[in-house]
Amino acid sequence: MSIRQWSRDLSMGVRFAFGGGREGWTRALLTAVGVGLGVALLLLSTSVPNALAVRHDRDKARADHTFSQPDRPKADNTVIVADANTTFGERDVRGRLLEPEGPRAPRPPGVDRLPRAGEMVVSPALKDLLASGDGKLLRARLPYRISGTIGERGLVGSHELVYYAGAEGLSARLDRSSVARITAFGDTVAVTVERTDPILILLILVVFTVLLMPVAVFIAAAVRFGGERRDRRLAALRLVGSDSRTTRRIAAGEALGGSLLGLVLGAAFFLMVRQAAGSVELMGVSAFPSYLTPSPALALLVAGAVPAASVLVTLFTLRGVVIEPLGVVRTAKPARRRLWWRLLLPLAGLAMLYPMVGQGRDNGYFNQYLVVGGVMLLLVGVTALLPWIVEAVVGRLGAGALSWQLAVRRLQLSSGTAARTVNGIAVAVAGAIALHMLFSGVEGDYTKPTGQDLQRAQMQVSLDRGAIGAVGKFRSTKGVRSVTQLSDIDLGDRRENPDQGVPLTIGDCTALRELASLPSCHDGDVFAVTGAEPDESWTSTARPGRTLYIDPSYEGSPGEAIAWKVPGTLRHGTSVDGLLGYRRGGLMMTPGALPPGAAERATTQLYLRLDRSVPRAEEYVRNTTAGIDPMADATLWSSTRESKRFASIRTGLYVGAACVLGLIGASLLVSQLEQLRDRRKLLSSLVAFGTRRRTLSLSVLWQTAIPIALGLLLASAVGLGLGALLLRMAATSVRVDWASVLAMSGIGAGVVLVVTLLSLPPLLRLMRPEGLRTE
């Protein structure tokens, strides 16, 4: 067969799709909408690499300092930068204090003019938040006048909260790790390439495969919309002399026309979503429309693969249909579906994944081709097995109510159509169950206990030296029940460059009892607390009568130490589990024992108990903290700490799953409307003969419920198997969270139920006697 003949037949099919009157246009539009939704999501997926790269580049371009960068002398092209980050509710606020030291001081990206002292430039999202009623507490924390907004070049997301504020006197605090003098933004950070965890790479591969497979399934189903009506129309072509092969190619061309229109609609849907992306934030992630630019190579791949798939799928589905001049042979009992080749797909997937069982993170990276190929074959196996299962089950169903009998008979006549409708849901649920098992199984490796005792404190505030009077301010803060103050300071055996150091903790008797079991305590007492570590060599240094030096100086840190003699009345105590979950030893003294000037040199930690009956009590604490020192850190305690990379992958999964669920719902609704349109005359005939509309509505519900129940059972089995295999690949014990399995299945069933309810109004309109009218 020549290429010219193929081209001629395909082009004739395209003309039939758009020149066949209302019937042809309707089918082409339904196909185009289904394909377009899938293409839009594929284009969004191909935009992800570029979006991640742009976010990384912009974050790198505004980088200002690290904890290990070299000191720079003051010049006319330097600016001092200090971290002033904060948190408002669940959202992080990126803040920087800037003090330019000359006319050529560098500006952060997106900032046209450096703010003066008392001014700040903010991101558009932060400006809107501060102007709203919800931002009243945050406005009190940022007492600067807004003098401008940060441009898109200086932000990684459209909803990011960022500000740059002008400050003075930062040069006196250059000894802090969060303050630095720089000459440019973006080129001062030494990039350290970390080895990516192989388990995280496995998670990323599986997430992308699981999210994109339902899209491919829906596109394959969309090109088959209106298949029965199309096949009947093709009989007319046989009547005028077309052979069977030519007829199939013309049918493929008709599907090609719908898919080409679907590409146009998909591009339009993508542009609409792209434009709306700037005003949407999902799971704390936002982007600018310019981020969502598909890779040209991937976009061309989508543009070529979708039409090619429409042709191949149509030819594949027509292989068992006999199109004769007098009609389509569908009324005869079809041959039973064969099971053996359907089992080959999941078995091949298992064979690809099995060699990596037990590999874990210690044996190198997982083979990405085997991982993607194995997961794809297992999920494709769901689409191959489901039609066989539906046919086998509905063939054994029988007696019941009239609505049940109507539904069962319809399923027995077109079980393949019913299976195609729920294939995407089944694939999505199977992938979701496997992913949830994998995430739950490895979560313990990326979520560690902090040791913070939430019964004794709920917030911690870290203050720099000289935080005198801070305790009183926090005690008078709204929502604070009690404050425990503990201060730390260096203690050495010499004024400069000491050989031996002694840990020294300062606090009143109540605070010290949070760290140690003490005898009677009064202000002015000093204690030697042991039992924290096996090595307690400091005890020989801190002998009674010996002179030690508070805040000794080291090379590069000028200062004058304060001499202090260890008192002969040194008392002893035993370390206990502290507020942070570990034991602390060394010397501990009450404020009355401190020599003059020592308190101003100590670094202070405040541990706060909050009154949970006060709404947003933590925000009042953060406001007080910012009033004392904008660079101070106020941390809300939690029992666990999660890896940021692991959390970002999980957030990406949630965002992608939300998009896929939207596609599932929209595509199912289009498919349901297409099936109802094909049955319009049948439904109208049944109503004309006296069938109640309630009975027909229930039959439509049963026609959806039976396949989805079978699909969810198959999806649960495949999902559990795939999840167990992935856990074994990660060298993790297999655990099944049955509540999550039921939740995933319930979400899938819920989507189908919502789509069915939305299709009831069109169904009622189709069940009118006017539906018998024909042209």
N, C-alpha and C positions, 0 to 999 in steps of 0.2 A: 504494500500500500504506500503510495507516494505521499510526500509531505503536502503537495498541492491538494490532493484529495481530502486529507485531514483538515487542512485550512479551510477548504470550501465547505465541508460539512459542519465544522465548528462555527464558522461565520454565519451559516444558515441558521444554526441553533440560536446564536445571539440575536439574529433578526426576529426569530420566533418569540424570544423572551420579551422583546420590546415592541413587537409589531403584532402581537396576537390579541389585541383588544384588551378590554378590562381584565379578563381572566389572566392573560399573560403578564400584564403589568402588575397585577396584585401578587401573583406568585413571585415575580422578580423582586418586588419591593420587600416582601416578607423575607426572601432569601438574603437580600441586601442588608436589611436591618440586622438579621441574626449574624451574618458574616461581619458586618460593620462593627457591632459591639465587640466581637472577638478581636478584630483587627485593631480597634482602638486600644484594647488592653495589651495586645502584643506590642504596639508602638510605645505605650507607656513603659512596658518592660524593657524594651530596647533603649529607652531613655535613662534607665536607672544608672548604668555605668557612667554616662556623661554627668548626670546629676551628682553622683558621689564624687566624681573627679572635680567638678566645679566647687562643691562644698569644701572639699579638702584644700583646693588651691586658695580659696578665699580665706579660709581659716588660717592657712599658712602665711598668706600675705599680710594679715594683721597681727601675727605673732610678735610679741614684744620682748620677752626675756625668759630665761630659764634660771634654775637654781644654781647653775655652775658656770655661768658666763663670766668672762674676765671683767675686771674693773676698768672703767674708762675715765679719763680726766674731763673736767668741765670744759666746754668749748661753745662756740656760737652755733654749732649744728647738733647740739645734744638736747635731749629732753629726759626728764626723770619720770618714770612710769611706776605706779603702785597699784597692786591688785585691790579692788574694792568690790568684789563679788558679793552677791547676797541672794537670798531666796525669798520668793513671795508665793505663799501657798505651795503648790507643787511645781512651780516654774522657777527655773534658774534665771538670774539677772546677771549678765556679764558687765562688770563695771571697772573702769580704770580712772585713776587720778593722774593728771598730767601737769608737769611744771616745766615749761620751755625755758631753756637757759641761753637762748640767743635768737637772732632773727632768722637763722636758717634751721631752726628746730624742725624735725620731720613731723609730718601729719599722718595719722592713721588713714587707711583707705576709706574712701567715702566721706571724709571730713574736709570741708573747704577751708575752715579757719579754726585754729586751736582755741578752745574756750578760755576765757580769762578766769581768774579766781572768783568763785561764787557762781559761775555759769556752767552749763553742761549742754552737750549735743546728744540727742537721743535717737533711737530707732523709731520709725513710724509706729510700730506696735506698742512700744513703751510710752510714746507720747499719747496715744489713744487711751492706754490703760490709766495713765496718771490723770487724764482729763475726765475719766469716768468715776462713778460713785464707788466702784469696787477698788479703785486704786488710791483711796483716801489714806489708808495706812502706809502704803508705799510712798506716797507723796511726802508724808512727814519724815520719812527716812532719807529722802534725797532733797535736802534744802538748797537746791541750786535753781537758778533761773534758766529756763530753756532758751538757748540762743540759736538753735538750728537743729536740723535732722541729719542723720547718717544716711548716706546714699547706699544704693544696692551693692556697690562694690565692697562695702565694709561689713556686709551681713551675710550669714550663711543660710538664712531662712527669712521668709517674709513676716513671720510672727515672732522672730527672735527679739528678746528684750536686752538691749545694750545701751550703755551710756558712757560718755567720756566727760569728766568734770575737771575744771581747772582747780589747781591747788597751789599752796605756798608752803615752804619749809620742809619739803620732802628730802632735801639733801641731808638733813640731820638724821634721816632714818634709812640711809643707804646700807646700813649694816644688816638690815632685815632681808631675808631671802625673797620676799615678795616685792621688793623695791629695787629698781635698777636704773642705771643711766645708759641710754642707747642713742645711736646715731641714725637708725633707720628702723622702720617696721618691716618685718617679713624676712630679713636676712640675718637676724641675730640668733636664730634658734639652730642649735646643732641637732640635725635630724639623726635619730638613732633608729635603725631598722631592726624591729623585733621579729623574732621567729613566730609566725602565726601558728596558733594551736591547731594541730590536725583535726581535732574534734570540731572546732569551730568551722574549719573549711568543709568538713562533712555536713555540718548543719546548713551552711550556705548552699551547697550543691543540692541537698535534698529539698530545701525550701523553694528554690527556683524551679526545680523539676515538678514538685507537687503543685505549685501555684499555676504553672503554665500548662500542665496536662489537661485540666478541665477546659481551658480555653480552646485547645486543639480539638477536643471532643465536641465542643459546641459548634465550632466552625464546620466540622465534618457533618454534624447533624443539620446545620442550617442549610447546606446546599441541597438537602433532600426534601425540603419543604414542598408540599404539594405534589409528592411523587406519584400518587395514585392517579390524580387527574392528568398529570403530564403523560403517564404511560397510556392512558386511554386516548389522548390526543395523538400520540405517536402512531396509533393504529391507522389513522388516516393517511399517514405517509406510506405505510405498506400498501394501502389500497391504490395509491397512484404509482406504485412500482418501485419503491425504495426497498433495498434488501435489509436484513436484520442488522448487519454491522453498520451500515450507513445510518440507520435509524438510531442506533445507540450513540453514534458520534454526534448526531444532531441533538440528542438529548443532553449529551455532555456539553455541547455548545450552549444550550439553553441555561444549564447550571453555570457555565462560564460567564455568561452575561450577567446573571445575578451576582456572582462573586466579584466581577469587575465593578459593578455598581456598589457592592459592599465595600470595596477598597476606597471608593470615593467617599461613601458615608463614614467609613472608619476613620479616614483622615479628617473629615469634618468633626466627628465626635471627639477625636483626639485633640484637635485645635480648641474645641469648646472646653474640654477638661483642662487642657494646658493653660488656657486663659483664666479659668476659675481656680487653678492651683494656688495662685497668690493670695487668695482670700480664705483658704481652707487649711486647717491644721488637724492632722490625724495622729493620735497617740504621741503628741508633743513634737511631731515632725512637720515642718513646713518647707516650702520651696518657692522660688520665683519662677514665673513662666519660662524665662530664658533658660532655666536649668533643664527643662524637659525637651531636649533636642535629641531625637534618635540618632544613633550611629548610622551614617550613610550605608555602610555595608549591611548592617542588620535590617535597616528599613527596606533595602533592595531585596534582601532575602525574604522578608514578609511579603513584599509586593509580588514576588515570583512564586513563592510557595503556596499562597492561598489560591490563586487561579489554577495552578497545577493540581493541587489537592482536590479542588472541586471537580475537575475532569476525571481524575482517577477514582474518586469516590463514586461518581455517577456510573462509570463503566463497571465498577466492582459490584454495585448494587443491582445492576441490570443483567448480571450474568445468569441469574436464575429466573428471569422473566421472559416469557415467550410472547412477543408482540406480533400478532397476525393481522391480516387486513380486516378481519371481522371483529377484532377486539383483543384485549389483553387476557392471557390465560392466567387468571388468579383464582378463579372460582374452584378449580380442582384442588383436591387435598395436597398441600405442598409436602415435599419430602422432609423427613425429620432432620433437624439440624444435627450435624456431626460434632461429637464432643472431643475427639482425640486431638485435632489440630488446635482447638481452643485451649487445651491444657498445656500445649507446647510453649505458649507465650509466658505464663508465669513460671513454668519450669526453667525456661531459658533465663529469665530474670534472676531466679534463685541461683542458677549456675554461675552467673556473672558476679553476684554479691558474695557467694559462699567463700571464695578464696581469701577474702579480707576479714573473715570472722576471727576475732581475738587480736586484731592488729593494734587497736587502741591508739594512744597518742605517742607511744614510745618506739614505734616501728616505722616512722616516716609518714609521709602523706598518703592519703587514700588515692587510688587511681580514679581520677575524675571521670574518665570515659566509662569505666566499669560501673561506677556509682550511678551516673546519670542513665546509662543504658539499662542497668538492672532495675532501677526504680521505675523507669518508663515502661519496661516490658511487664512488670507486675501490675502497674496501673492500667495499661492497655489490656492486660488479661481480664480485668474487671469488665471492660466493654465487650470483650469477646465471649465471656462466660454468661453474662447477664441475659442475652437473648435466649440462650439454651435453657437456662433455669426458668425464665418466665414461660417459655413454651411448654416445658415439662410440667410445671406446676398448674398453669391454667388449663391444660388439657385434662387434668383430673378433677377440676372443679365442676360442680353441677348445681343441684337443687338449692333453692333459696328464694328470697323475695324477688319480685319482678325486677326491681332496679338491679339486684345482684345478677340475675340471669342475663339482663341486657348487657351489663358490663362484662360478664364472663364471656358471653358469646362474641362480643366485639374484640376482646383480648385474644380469643382463640383464632379469630380470623386475621388479626393484625398484631401478633405479639411482638414482631420486630419493631413496629412503630412505637409501641408502648415502651419497649426497652430503650430505644434511642432517646426517648423523652427524658428518662431518668439516668441515662449513662453518665452525664456530667455530674449530677448530684452524687452518684455512687463513687465516682473517681475522686471528687473533692472530699467526701467523707472518709474514704479509705486513706487518702493522703493525710488528712487532718489527724486521724487517729494515730497513724504511724509517727507523724511529727510530734504530737503531744507526748507519746511514749518516749521518744528520743529526748525531747527537751526535759521531761520530768526525770528521766534516768540519769542525765548528766548534770542536772541543775545543782546537785550537791557539790560538784567540783568547782562551780563558779559562784556559789553562795556560801559565804563563811560567816560564822557567828562573830559578832563584834566584842562580846564579853561585857557590853554595857548593861548595867543593872537598871532596868527601867522602873523598878520599884523604888529605888533610892534617888533617882534623878531622871529627868526627861530631856534636858538641854544642857549643853556645855558651851561656855564662852571663854575664848582664849584672848587674853589681854597682854599687850606689850609692857615693857618696864614702866614703872611710874604710874600705874593705874590706881592712884590713891582715891578713896571715896567711892569707888565703883560699887562696892557691896551695898551701900546705902541706897544708891540709885536703883539697883535691881530689886531690892527689897520693897521699894515703893512703886515698882512697876505693876501695872494691872495684869492680873493673871498669874503672878508669882507667889507661891506659898512660902518657900524657904530658899536660902542661898547658902551653899557651902563653899568657902574660899580656901584654896590650897595654892601656895606659891612655891616656885622652885628657883634655886640659884646655885651657881657653881661654888665649890669649896675646895681649896687646894693646899698643899703643904708649902708652897712658895708663892711669892707675889707675882712672879712672871714665869710662864712656862713650867707649871708644877709637874713633878713626876708622879705624884699620887693625888687622886681626887676622891672626894667624899660626897655622895649625894646628900643634899640638904633640902628638906621640905618644911615649909612654914605654914602654920595654921593654928586656930584656937583649939581648945581641948575637944570640942564637939567634932570639928573637922578632922583632927588627927585620929580620933577613934574610928573614923571611916576606913582608916588604913592600917591600924595596929590595935592590938589589945594592950592597954596601958594600965598601970596602977593609978592611984589617985593623981589627978592632973590639976595644976593651977597655972595661971598666967605667969610666965617667967621660967617654967620648967623646960629642960632639954632632955631628949630621950635618944638612946641608941637602940634602933629597932633591927632585930635580926630575924632570920627565918625566911627571907625572900629568895635568896640565891645560895647555891652551894659554895660559891666563891665569895667570901666576905672579908677580903684582905683589908678593906677600909677600916676595920675595927682596930687594927694595929696603928693606923695613922691617927685616928680620932681618940687618942688616949687623954684622959683627964689631965689638965695642966699644960697640954701642948698648944702652941699658937698655930692657928690655921688662918687662911686668908680667904675672905669672902669676895667673890667676883674677881679672881686673878686674871691677869692679862696674858694674851698669847701674841705671837708674831702677827702683825697686821691688825691687831685689835687693841688700840691704845686705851689706857684706863689705869686707875690706881686702886689696888685692892684694899680692903678694909681688914685690919688685923682683928682677930677674935680668939680668945683663949677658951679652950674646952673646960667647962666648969668641973670642979671636983664633985659636985652634986649630980653628976650625970646619972640619969636613971635609965632603966632598960625596959623594953617592950618587945612584943612578938608580932610579926607581920600577919595580917589577915587579907582575905580577898578584897581588893579595893573596888572603887566605883567602876573602873574600867576592866574588871575581871582578872587582874593579875596582882601579885603581891609586890609591894614596894618596901625597900629597906633603906638603911642609912640613918643619918642624924635627922631628927625631927624636933622642931622647937616652936614654942609659942611666941607670939609677937613681943611679949615683955622681955624676952631674952635677946632680941635683936639689937646689935649695936646701932648707933645713930647713922642714918644714911643708907642702911642696907635694904630697907623695905622698898626704896625707890628703884633698886636695881633688879628686883625679882620679877620673874615672869609669872603671871597669875592665871590660874584656871578656876572658873566659877562653875559650880554644878547646881542647877536649878530644878526645883520641883514645881510643877505647874498645877494650876487649878483648872482642871479639865471642864469645869462648868462655865468657864469664861470662853466664849467663842474667839478663835484665832489668837489665843494667848501667846503663841510663839511669835506672832508678828509684832506684838508689843515689846517682847524681849529683843527682837532684832532691831527695832527702832531705838531702844535704849542703848544697845550695843553701838549702833552707828553714831549716836549722839556722843558717846565717849570716844570712839575711835572708828572712823570709816573703814579702816583696814582690818579691824578685829573680826574674828571668825565666830559666829554663833551657829552651832550645829544642833540640829534636832536629832536626838538619839534614835536608834533602831536596833533591833536584836540581831539583824543580819546585814551583811554588806554584799552586794552583787557585782560581778564583773561587768564593766561598762560595755565591753565588746559583746558579751553574751546577751546583755540587756538590749543592745542596739539591734542584734540579729533577731531577737524575739519581737522587738517593736516593728522591724521591717516585715516580719511574718504577719503580724496583726494588720498592718496597713495593707499588705498584699491580699490577705484573706478577706478584708472588707471589700476590696475592689472585685475580687473573684465572686464573692457572694452577690454583689450587685449585678455582675454579669450573669450569674446563674439565674437569679430572679427574672431579669429582663428577658433572657433568652427563653426561659421556660414559658413566660407569658406569651411571647411571640409564637412559640411552638404550639401552645394550647389554642391560641386564636386561629392558627392555621388549620389545626385538626377540626375545630368546630366549623370553620368555613367549609371544609370538605364534606362535612356531614349535615350541611344545612338542609338539603332536601329530605334526607332521611329523618331528621328531627321534626321537620314540619309535617311530614307524612304521619309520623307517630302521633303528633298532637292532633292532626285532623281526624285520626281514627279513635280519638278519645283518651289517649295516654295522658296521665296527669303530669304537669310540669315538674311537680315535686319528685315524681318517680324518675324522670329523665335527669333532673339535677343530681339526684343521688347516684344514678348510674354513672354520670360523668365523674363524680367523686370517687366511686369504687374503681373506675378505670384508671384513676391516678393513684389511689391508695395501694392497690395490689402490687403493681410494679415497684412502687417506691419502697414498700415493705420488703420485698424480695431483694431490691437493690441495696437497701441499708444492711440487711443481713449479710449479703455477700461482701459489702464494703467493710463491715466490721471484721469479718473473718480475714480478708486480705490485709486490712489495716493492722490488725493484731499480729499477723504473721510477719509483715514487713517491719513493724515496730520492733518486734522481738529480734529479728535479724539485724537491724541497725544497732540495737543495744549490744548485741554480741560482737558486732564489728567494732564498737567503741569500748569493748572489754568491760562492760557494765552489766551487773546482774539485771535480769528481766523482771520487771514489776508492771502489773496492769492496774491502772486506776479506772475501775469499772464506772465510777461516777462520771469521769470525763468521757469515756466511750459512749455512755448513754447521752451525755450532753451534746457531743458532736452529732450523734444520730438524730437527736431531737432538733438540733438547729437545721439539719438537712430536711427533716420532715416538716419543720415549721415553714421553711421557704416554700416547699411544695404546697402546703396548706394555704399560705397567703396568696400564691399565684392562682390556686384553684378558686379562692373566694373572689379574686379580682376578675376572673373569667366568667363568673356567674351572670353579671349584667349583660354582656354580649350573648351569652347562651340563651337568656330569656328573650332577647330580641330575635334570635334566630329561630326560636320555636313558635313563630307566628305562621298562620296559613299562607301569608304572602310569600313565604320562602319557597312554595311550590311553583311560583311563576318562573318561566324559562324564556329564553330568547331563541 
